[in-house]
């Protein structure tokens, strides 16, 4: 880049508006999970699961079936921003979904979040993007919005599902961060300072939210905390991925079943 990014006041900083829940397409629900271990409890709950061919050489798989009675496509995307964006783009263009849901695990960033907490994402930004020298907000990529926002009606539905299916650690709704860096303890404190409202961190959700926004599809996230980013003394800091994936899958199934009819 040989010149400064466009100013943050340019029209490109406004996020596309996704269709509301009432006007969304009646296609399948597309559920995105980064790893096979996160997709497994979703596909195991399906009726008549069928593998769907994808255009990817490797790393991306898809299964279609009825989840909670609702036509659903579970896409295993691979880990990271680029992998999530590519798989989400294919999932949306190939299946014209009514909505996209990010599922699986995440890291707990808020100081009062516990392992096993179910996170309902209603806004999303990049954890390590930094164009603040040009007047942009932390996490904002030049040309993009400060935050990608979930459709409020879909976020409310996701929160209702989370409240019904969350385990002892409960659920939280709020800002989710994503970036291609694992948030270890040394990174957690400055990240909390930069993003005081953030509840979690992962490596895919914001990229998927951006893709859905650009393609005009509602997007929410239901991911459960597997690890704490910089745990306090005495806190349990880790849960096995299969346990966390089950928490997320139960909530996604609840959301799907609530959409039937």
Residue pairs with C-beta under 8 A, 6 or more apart in sequence:
4 134
5 131
5 134
5 136
5 142
5 143
6 12
6 142
6 143
7 134
7 135
8 134
8 135
8 136
8 137
8 140
8 142
10 143
12 143
12 144
13 140
13 143
13 144
13 145
13 146
14 145
15 144
15 145
15 147
15 148
15 149
15 213
16 213
16 214
16 216
17 216
18 151
18 212
18 213
18 216
18 217
18 218
18 219
19 25
19 151
19 216
19 217
19 218
20 151
20 153
20 218
21 99
21 151
21 153
21 154
21 157
21 218
22 153
24 98
24 99
24 217
24 218
25 96
25 97
25 98
25 217
26 98
27 71
27 95
27 96
27 97
27 98
28 64
28 70
28 71
28 72
28 73
28 95
28 97
28 98
29 67
29 70
29 71
29 72
29 73
29 97
29 98
29 99
29 100
29 101
29 255
29 256
29 259
30 72
30 73
30 75
30 88
30 91
30 92
30 95
30 97
30 99
30 100
30 101
31 42
31 67
31 72
31 73
31 74
31 75
31 100
31 101
31 102
31 103
31 252
32 75
32 77
32 84
32 87
32 88
32 91
32 100
32 101
32 102
32 103
32 204
32 208
33 39
33 42
33 74
33 75
33 76
33 77
33 102
33 103
33 104
33 245
34 76
34 77
34 78
34 79
34 80
34 83
34 84
34 104
34 202
34 203
34 204
35 76
35 79
35 104
35 241
36 61
36 76
37 241
37 242
37 245
38 76
38 103
38 104
38 105
38 241
38 245
38 248
39 61
39 63
39 74
39 75
39 76
39 103
39 104
40 242
40 245
41 242
41 245
41 246
41 248
41 249
42 67
42 72
42 74
42 103
42 249
42 252
42 253
43 49
43 63
43 65
43 74
45 67
45 68
45 249
45 253
46 63
46 65
46 66
46 67
46 72
46 74
47 65
47 66
47 67
47 69
48 65
48 66
49 63
49 64
49 65
50 63
50 64
50 65
51 61
51 62
51 63
52 62
52 63
52 64
52 73
53 62
54 60
54 61
54 62
54 75
54 87
54 90
55 90
56 86
56 87
56 90
59 78
59 83
60 75
60 76
60 77
60 78
60 83
60 86
60 87
60 90
61 75
61 76
62 73
62 74
62 75
62 76
62 91
63 73
63 74
64 71
64 72
64 73
64 74
65 72
66 72
67 74
67 252
67 253
67 256
68 253
68 254
68 255
68 256
68 257
68 258
68 259
68 260
69 256
69 257
69 260
70 256
70 257
70 259
70 260
72 256
73 91
73 95
73 97
75 87
75 88
75 90
75 91
76 87
77 83
77 84
77 86
77 87
77 88
77 204
77 208
78 84
78 87
79 203
79 204
80 180
80 203
80 204
81 126
81 178
81 179
81 180
81 203
81 204
81 206
81 207
82 207
83 204
84 203
84 204
84 205
84 207
84 208
84 211
85 207
85 208
85 210
85 211
88 100
88 207
88 208
88 211
88 212
89 211
89 215
91 97
91 100
92 100
92 211
92 212
92 215
92 217
93 215
97 217
98 217
98 218
98 259
99 151
99 154
99 217
99 218
99 219
99 220
100 208
100 212
100 217
100 218
100 219
100 220
101 158
101 219
101 220
101 221
101 222
101 252
101 255
102 121
102 204
102 205
102 208
102 209
102 219
102 220
102 221
102 222
102 223
103 221
103 222
103 223
103 245
103 248
103 249
103 252
104 223
104 224
104 244
104 245
104 248
105 202
105 223
105 224
105 225
105 226
105 227
105 241
105 244
105 245
105 248
106 119
106 176
106 200
106 201
106 202
106 205
106 223
106 224
106 225
106 226
107 182
107 183
107 200
107 201
107 202
107 225
107 226
107 227
107 228
107 229
108 114
108 115
108 117
108 199
108 200
108 225
108 227
108 228
108 229
109 177
109 183
109 188
109 191
109 192
109 195
109 198
109 199
109 200
109 201
109 229
110 172
110 174
110 192
110 198
110 199
110 200
111 192
111 232
113 119
113 172
113 199
113 200
113 225
113 228
114 169
114 170
114 225
114 228
114 235
114 236
115 169
115 225
115 226
115 227
115 228
115 236
115 237
115 238
115 239
115 244
116 167
116 168
116 169
116 224
116 225
116 239
116 243
116 244
116 247
117 166
117 169
117 170
117 171
117 172
117 224
117 225
118 162
118 165
118 166
118 167
118 169
118 170
118 171
118 172
118 222
118 223
118 224
118 225
118 247
118 248
118 251
119 171
119 172
119 173
119 174
119 176
119 199
119 200
119 221
119 222
119 223
119 224
119 225
120 155
120 158
120 159
120 162
120 171
120 172
120 173
120 174
120 220
120 221
120 222
121 150
121 155
121 173
121 174
121 175
121 176
121 200
121 205
121 209
121 220
121 221
121 222
121 223
122 149
122 150
122 152
122 155
122 173
122 174
122 175
122 220
123 147
123 148
123 149
123 150
123 174
123 175
123 176
124 147
124 148
124 149
124 150
124 175
124 176
124 177
124 178
124 205
124 206
124 209
124 210
124 221
125 138
125 139
125 140
125 146
125 147
125 148
125 175
125 177
125 178
125 195
125 206
126 139
126 140
126 141
126 177
126 178
126 179
126 206
127 139
127 177
127 178
127 179
127 181
127 183
127 191
127 195
127 198
127 201
128 179
128 180
128 181
129 138
129 139
129 140
129 141
129 179
130 138
131 140
131 141
131 142
132 138
134 142
136 142
136 146
137 146
138 194
138 195
139 146
139 147
139 177
139 194
139 195
140 146
140 147
144 210
147 175
148 206
148 209
148 210
148 213
148 219
150 158
150 209
150 218
150 219
150 220
150 221
151 218
151 219
151 220
153 218
154 218
154 219
154 220
155 173
155 220
157 220
157 255
157 258
157 259
158 220
158 221
158 222
158 251
158 255
159 171
159 173
160 258
161 222
161 251
161 252
161 254
161 255
161 258
162 171
162 173
162 222
162 251
163 171
164 251
164 254
165 247
165 250
165 251
165 253
165 254
166 247
166 251
167 247
169 225
171 251
172 199
173 199
174 197
174 198
174 199
175 195
175 197
175 198
175 199
176 198
176 199
176 200
176 201
176 202
176 205
176 206
176 221
176 223
177 183
177 191
177 195
177 198
177 200
177 201
177 202
177 206
178 201
178 202
178 203
178 204
178 205
178 206
178 207
179 201
179 203
179 206
180 203
181 187
181 203
182 203
183 191
183 201
183 229
183 230
184 229
184 230
185 229
185 230
185 231
186 230
187 229
187 230
188 229
188 230
189 230
191 198
191 201
191 229
192 198
200 223
200 225
201 229
202 223
205 221
205 223
208 219
209 219
209 221
212 218
212 219
213 219
222 248
222 251
222 252
222 255
223 248
224 244
224 245
224 247
224 248
224 251
225 239
225 244
226 238
226 239
226 240
226 241
226 244
227 237
227 238
227 239
228 235
228 237
228 238
231 237
